[in-house]
Amino acid sequence: MSDQPLRTVPYEPELRVLNPATEEVVATVPAATAEDVDAAVARAAKAQSGWAALAPGDRARTLRRFAATVDAHLEELAWLEVREAGHLIGDARWEAANVRDLLDYAAGGVERLTGRQIPVQGGLDVTVLEPLGVVGVIAPWNFPMPIAAWGTAPALAAGNAVLLKPAETTPLTALRLAELALDAGLPEGLFQVLPGHGPVAGDALVEHPEVAKIVFTGSTAVGRQVAAKASARLKRVTLELGGKSPNIVFADADLETAAAAAPMSFLDNAGQDCCARTRILVQRSVHDRFLELLAPAVESFPVGDPADERTRMGPLISGSQLRRVRSYVPDDAPGIRGKAPEGPGFWFPPTVLTGVDPDARVAVEEVFGPVAVVLPFEDEADAVRLANATPYGLSGSLWTRDIGRALRVSGAVRAGNLSVNSHSSVRYWTPFGGCKQSGIGRELGPDALTAFTETKNVFISTEGPAQ
């Protein structure tokens, strides 16, 4: 446990999990204390030594069994996600399948986690990649299952133990995954879930001297706090933080396709997505035409019951998030608005604001809701200037038929992930992460396992004793 006392916070000893679509209590879960975290770290350290000593093939087979066990429970996990996070059932099925795929992909890297042989004089020099030990993963509420797996799967594959702290509002799928891990044969204590309050369980995990690395996904403000506390112990961090991603539409683009794709780029998961393209930048010469194409798609966007297969957008996660989103949208603000259910649930309609000052809060801050702004630009240089005019740099899109322009603008926009004529940001087999205030480090892709290892250099002299 940290030698610095945790601040006293009057948090409840239980977490109440609400269904965002109905506001009904789904479950209550005990909240982990700092003492619980301390005990979990001790169990994890003990389990990790045996896990790291396993033959790589055995470790890989165990992770594949975990993946197969998740696969056998996809529907159960998906409905848990619908109930605790308000996700659409189709999306929730994809998220559960993504956990399975991440485990399978990470298992494939266990036997390929190789070092190097470096030419030296007088001997042989090799590098060895060794596990860090105990890794803490602090997952968000917007995509509870897949983002938890982004850190957990490669960390386990690299030979580490994992302590996962889910968000206060969405602990249920994480707890079920921990049970499935034991069913699949992972050692007791190797993968533990610690539901709890951030300033209690989260701080204890970040500050614990025997936790070697923290993987955190969440807001930039909290990410800075995590980085500051981790730095006091020179602890490694991977941070995936906020975003305010641009969707740049040039005059030579296929406007019909770009307008048809725009709604899902910021309405997926009710806009609660760090990669959401909430700044739609449209070349002035086609600005009005683009809005004509966009309006009917937004106005008719299906919002409603997450369990209904026809729904394309569900509720926000909580009442506090709903109040936050409302604070960015004055009732008389000009723009395009869709419809949302009335009554119980945390509902906000799809909203596109026009005539917005580029420096307005809604144009530069992360709303984390189904709200986008449309900003006109003059030429390529102006588009790049506007795209980079936020503190964030996580993702973005650009639409053009000119391959030269696509390459120039992709090189000029400061973002970790860009798509041309597409809004795709995340694939588990390609790197993901941000620059500027959007984070530190990269997750996913072929190098994911190495982020959870220490490089050891070993020199073996081949020179005989002096005669």
Disulfide bonds with the S-S distance in Angstrom:
none
